[in-house]
Each structure stands twice: as structure tokens, then as C-alpha cells.
């Protein structure tokens, strides 16, 4: 699952490292150093793509809050099933 939020301020290395530390608990990675966007990729188990997006969005928002990142609207979500990933 990939998810990204975009805000007004440029994000520092320290801010993204804080997000990465929180996301690491879900075996994920964080992105966004030096940009207006911050994002994460991690695994979510769900019965459907819609359920995966819902669960990932909640997990991402919680992680961003724990990391002390500014609240920003989500601008991208990307869910890939195990079957789709195997085809890549």
C-alpha cells in the first residue's frame, strides 16, 4: 500500500525520519525529505482494495500524528494485491 499527503511546508530529514520510525513497526518505509509531500509504503492485510485503502489511511494518519507531522490532505493512495505484485 502506498499513500501520500501534501501540505504547505517543506519537510525536514528529521520529520521524515520520525515518520519512518513509526512506519517501521508495519515493515514500511517513509518518503518526503525536502518536499511538500510525505508518504509511506507498507503492507496492509484486507479483504478488498477498498478495505485496504481505508485501513492504510487510518494507519498513515495515526503514524503522521505520532511523528508530529503537520496535518495535510491525502493526495494519493495505491493498493496492489499480492497477485498483482507477482505480475510486476
C-alpha positions in Angstrom: 0.0 0.0 0.0 1.3 3.4 -0.9 -0.1 6.6 0.5 0.9 10.3 0.3 -0.2 13.6 1.8 0.7 17.1 0.6 1.0 20.2 2.8 2.4 23.7 2.7 5.7 23.3 4.4 8.9 21.7 3.2 9.6 18.6 5.3 13.0 18.1 7.0 15.0 15.0 7.2 14.2 14.8 10.9 10.5 14.9 10.3 10.6 12.1 7.8 12.9 10.0 10.0 10.3 10.3 12.8 7.6 9.1 10.3 9.9 6.3 9.2 10.4 5.2 12.8 6.7 4.9 13.3 6.0 3.2 10.0 8.8 0.7 10.6 6.5 -1.1 13.0 4.5 -2.1 9.9 7.5 -3.1 8.0 7.2 0.1 5.9 9.2 3.0 4.6 8.6 6.7 4.6 9.4 9.4 1.9 9.4 13.1 1.6 12.6 14.7 2.7 12.9 18.2 1.2 9.4 18.2 -0.4 5.9 19.4 0.5 4.7 15.8 0.4 5.2 12.9 2.9 4.3 9.4 2.2 4.7 5.8 3.2 4.6 2.3 1.7 3.6 -0.6 3.9 1.7 -3.9 3.9 -1.9 -4.0 4.9 -4.0 -7.2 5.1 -7.6 -6.7 3.9 -10.4 -8.5 2.2 -10.7 -5.9 -0.6 -8.9 -3.0 -2.2 -11.4 -0.5 -0.6 -10.8 -2.1 2.9 -7.0 -1.8 2.3 -7.2 1.8 1.4 -9.4 2.6 4.5 -7.1 0.7 6.9 -4.0 2.2 5.4 -5.4 5.7 5.5 -6.1 5.3 9.2 -2.8 3.8 9.9 -1.0 6.5 8.0 -2.8 9.4 9.7 -2.1 7.8 13.1 1.6 7.4 12.2 1.9 11.0 10.9 0.3 12.3 14.1 2.7 10.2 16.3 5.6 11.5 14.2 4.4 15.1 14.8 3.9 15.9 11.2 1.5 18.7 10.2 -2.0 17.6 9.1 -2.2 17.5 5.4 -4.7 16.2 2.9 -4.1 12.8 1.3 -3.3 13.2 -2.4 -2.5 9.6 -3.4 -3.3 6.1 -2.5 -2.1 3.0 -4.3 -3.1 -0.5 -3.4 -1.5 -3.5 -5.0 -2.6 -7.1 -4.3 -0.1 -9.9 -3.8 -1.3 -11.3 -7.1 -0.7 -8.0 -8.9 2.7 -7.7 -7.3 3.7 -11.1 -8.5 2.9 -10.0 -12.1 5.3 -7.0 -11.9 
